[in-house]
Amino acid sequence: MLEKIKKTASFIQEKTNFKPEIGIILGTGLGGLVKDIKIKHTLDYKDIPNFPISTVEGHSGKLIFGVLGGKNIVAMQGRFHYYEGYNMQEVTFPVRIFKMLGINYLLVSNASGGVNPNYEIGDLMILNDHINLIPNPLIGKNIDELGPRFPDMSNTYDRELINTAQVIARKNNIKTQVGCYIGTTGPTLETPKEYEYFRILGGDAVGMSTVPEIIIARHMNIPCFAISIITDLGVPGKIVKVTHEDVQSVAENAEPKMTLIMEQLIASL
């Protein structure tokens, strides 16, 4: 696996001759951040050795290199999910590559269902913790060169980055929530009782991504920030039938607020 990671990173470095400081993973309906990137290079996933190919509508499948907020960034326009049939090493492979390319921070976005009764559709939730119900991507032989066998997860979502993002949001009159994200395998949306169960567990929102990438980043000691758009509600009395198109629509409408926070957060690093 380590040789595969190094080979892919070398290919990208040769193609781009670009050193990113920050890695970004853009989730469902959130690819519009790309409009604000001063793009230097773009690579299709299908042209990158060992890279999976995103199969989900709303995920473009491009690796973008450029400048955002005055910083060199690499952005995944389209991520991979366990429910697509990829194993966890494939799902998280790009984060390993980001580390080899030299990133110092990882910023992640997603769309999720709110289980906190105080949340509303379209809210932005900054993650301050997670509960992982997806197979852990570190199961298997540990690669000591990348990180320890038993990585600490007490500061999974960087507190300084959270505080800075909250200040940015307040200055721009953007309402934000701060809460715990529960990562599930999908691809089914949750039943009413599952929503109830996730709330009892301590979750504020539930989704099908983010947690594996964050675990891998923390294994390599990369500070992480993640933000979620609440696209539907799993709250008794507010549960309605939801389609993937509904999720995309809400995410796209809330995107400008998320984009502003991400850009100003990047500029502050």
N, C-alpha and C positions, 0 to 999 in steps of 0.2 A: 504493500500500500504506500509506503514512504517513497519508494522509487517512482511509483505512478504519480504521486503528488508533485515530486520534484520535476518530473518530465513535463507535466502539464504546465507548471509554473514557468519553466524555462521556455516552453513554446510561446506562452503569452508575453513574456518579457522580450523575446526576440521580435515578436510581431508588433509590439507597442512601444518598446523602449520608454516606458512610463512607470513612475513609482508612486502608487497611491498611498495616501496617509490614512484614509478613512474608507471602510467598506460599508455599502448600503444594500439591504435586501428589500425590494419593493414588492408588496403583496397585492392581493386581489383588488383591481380597480384603482391602484395607487401609482400606476406607471407614469402619470402625468408629471411627476417631479422631474422627469427627464427633460422636459421643455426648458427648465431653468439651468440645466447643465451645459457648460461650454464644452461641447464634445470634442475630444481629440482623436479617439479611436473607438470603433465598435466591432465586436466579434460576435458572430452568431454561435450559439451553443453547439450547433451541429458541426461547426468547423474547428471546435476545440477538442483535442485528444482527451478521451476518458470522461468527457462531460456528458451527463444525461441530457435529455431534451424535454422541456416542459410540455405537458399535454393538456393543461387546464386553460379554458377560455378566460381571457383577461391577463394571461401571463405570456409576454411576447417571446421570450427566449433569446435575449441578447445580453452580452456583457459590455457595459459602457464605461469608458475611461474619459475623464475630463475634469473640469474645475467647477466647484459649487461652493458658494460662501467663501471664496478665496482659497480653498483647499483642494489638493489633488484627491480625487475620489475614484473608486471603482464601484459600479452599481449593477446589481443583478436585476434586470427587467424581466421578471418571471422566476419563480422559485420552484423547487421540487418538493413533493409530498410523499409520505409513506403510502398513502392510499392509491397512488398512481402505480404501485407495484415495485417501486425502487426499494432497495434495502437501505438501512440507516446510514451506511457508509456513503452510498450514492447521494442520498438526500443532503448530507452535510459536506460533501466533497468540496464544493466551492468555498466554504469557509476556511478549509485547510489551505486552499490555493491563495485566498486573500492574505493569510498569515505569511505565506512564502513570498508574496509580492511586497510585503512590508507594512501592512496596515497597522495602525495604533489603536483604532476604535472600530466597533461594529455597531451600526444603527439599523434597526429592523422595523418594518411596519407590517400590519396585517389587518384583516377584517374579522370581527368576532361577534358572538351572540352574548348579550348582557344577561347575567343572572342576578345582579344586584338590583333590588327593586327601586333604588334611587336613580338608576341610569335611564337615559332616554335614547331613542334611535338617533344616530348622528353624533352622539357624544364621542369625544376623544378620551381614551383611557391610557395613561402612562403606566407601564408595567413596573411594579416594585417587587414582584415575586411570581413564581409559577408553581404549579403542581403538574408533574409529568405523568400522563397516562398512556404515553407512546413508548415503545421499546427504546431503552436508553442507547444512544449511538456509540457509547464507549464500551458496550459489551464486546468481549473478545480480547485478543492480545493487545496490551497497551503499547503504544509507540512512545518510548521514553523520551525520544528526541523532541516530541511535540508537547508533552505534558505528563503530569504524575498519574499513577494508577488510580489514586483516590483524590480527585480535585475538590477543593473546598468550594461550596456554593453559598456561603453566608452573605456575600455581596454580589449576587448574580447580576442584578441590574444596578449599575453604578449610581450611588447616591448623589454624587456631585452633578452628574449629568441630569438626573431627575430634578434636582433643585434648580439647575440652570434652565431647564425646559419649562418648569413651572413659572419662573420669573418672566421668561419670554412670553408665555401664554397670558399672564396677568397684564403685562405691558401692552399687549395687543388685544385685550378684552376677549380672549378666547377661553371658553369654559373647558376645563379638563377635569377628569377623574383620575385617581391613582388607585390601582388595585392589582389583584392577583389573577393571572391568566391560567386557565386549565387547558393543557394540550391533550387532545384526543386523536385517535387515528383517523376518524371519518371513514368513508365519505358521507355517511348518512348524517343529516342534521339530527339534533337531539330530540328524544321523546320528552313529554312533560315531566315524567318521573326522573329522567336523567338530569334535566335542568335542576330539579329540586335537589337531587343528590349532589350535584356540583356546588350548589349554594351551601349545603350542609357541610361539605368538605372545606369550605372557606374560599371558594372561587367567586370572582366578580364578573368574569367573562370566560367564554369557552371558544376554542378554535382548533384548527387542524394543522398548525404550523408553528414556527418560531422557536418553540422549546428545544428541538434537536439542534438547531443552528447555534442557539445561545449556549447550550451545554458544551458544544465543541469549541466555541470561542473562549469560554471560561477555562476549558481544559488547557488552552494555549495562553491563558492569562491576558486575554484581550478584554478591556472594559467595554460593557455593552449598554445600549439604550434601546428600548422598544416601545412602540406606541401603536394602539389599536383603535380602529373606528368601530363603534358599536353599530352594527348594521341590522340587528333584529333583537328581540327581547324574549328570553326564556323565563318570564316572570308570570306566575299564576294570574289569569285574567287578561294577559297581554300577549299570549302565545297565538300566533296565526301561521297559516301555511306560508312558507318562504321558499323562493327559488333562488338559484345562483344569480339570475339576472337582477333580482331584487337586491341582493347583497352588493353586486357591482354598482347598481344605481346609487344606493346610499353612500357607498365608499367614494364614488366620483363626486358627489355633491359636497361631501365633507373634506375632500382632498385639499382645497386651497388652505384651510386652517392647518392641516397636518404639514403641508409643504412649507408654510411660513415658519412653523416651529422647527422643523428639521433644518432648514437653511440657516436660520439664525443660530441654532445650536452648533451646527458645523462651523459657522464663522467664529464662534466663541472658543473653539478648541485650539 
